[in-house]
Amino acid sequence: MAMAPCWRARKRNGVSFGIYILGFVILIGGLIYGAVILHVAAHWIAVGAIVLLGLAILKGVQATRGKDPS
């Protein structure tokens, strides 16, 4: 029975990370759309999107990781 709470906690963090990343992807999509409307060069849009996606992953892991039990 001790395994159940640990499994539930891991599942909850996985969902939180997914929601976090989904929100960041929607934000990146909006910024890309705005950059296209402003006629920003495509290579700069790609660079910005890659940097923001990397930042999203780093912040998502930081926000949803569990505390060290020790």
For each residue, the residues with C-beta under 8 A, 3 or more apart:
1: 4
2: 5 6
3: 6 7
4: 1 7 8
5: 2 8 9
6: 2 3 9 10
7: 3 4 10 11
8: 4 5 11 12
9: 5 6 12 13 66
10: 6 7 13 14 66
11: 7 8 14 15
12: 8 9 15 16
13: 9 10 16 17 64 65 66
14: 10 11 17 18
15: 11 12 18 19
16: 12 13 19 20 63 64
17: 13 14 20 21 60 61 63 64
18: 14 15 21 22
19: 15 16 22 23
20: 16 17 23 24 56 59 60 63 64
21: 17 18 24 25 56 57 60
22: 18 19 25 26
23: 19 20 26 27
24: 20 21 27 28 52 53 56 59 60
25: 21 22 28 29 53 56
26: 22 23 29 30
27: 23 24 30 31 52
28: 24 25 31 32 49 52 53 56
29: 25 26 32 33
30: 26 27 33 34
31: 27 28 34 35 48 49 52
32: 28 29 35 36 45 48 49
33: 29 30 36 37
34: 30 31 37 38
35: 31 32 38 40 44 45 48
36: 32 33 39 40 45
37: 33 34
38: 34 35
39: 36
40: 35 36 44 45
41: 44 45
42: 45 46
43: 46 47
44: 35 40 41 47 48
45: 32 35 36 40 41 42 48 49
46: 42 43 49 50
47: 43 44 50 51
48: 31 32 35 44 45 51 52
49: 28 31 32 45 46 52 53
50: 46 47 53 54
51: 47 48 54 55
52: 24 27 28 31 48 49 55 56
53: 24 25 28 49 50 56 57
54: 50 51 57 58
55: 51 52 58 59
56: 20 21 24 25 28 52 53 59 60
57: 21 53 54 60 61
58: 54 55 61 62
59: 20 24 55 56 62 63
60: 17 20 21 24 56 57 63 64
61: 17 57 58 64 65
62: 58 59 65
63: 16 17 20 59 60
64: 13 16 17 20 60 61
65: 13 61 62
66: 9 10 13
67:
68:
69:
70:
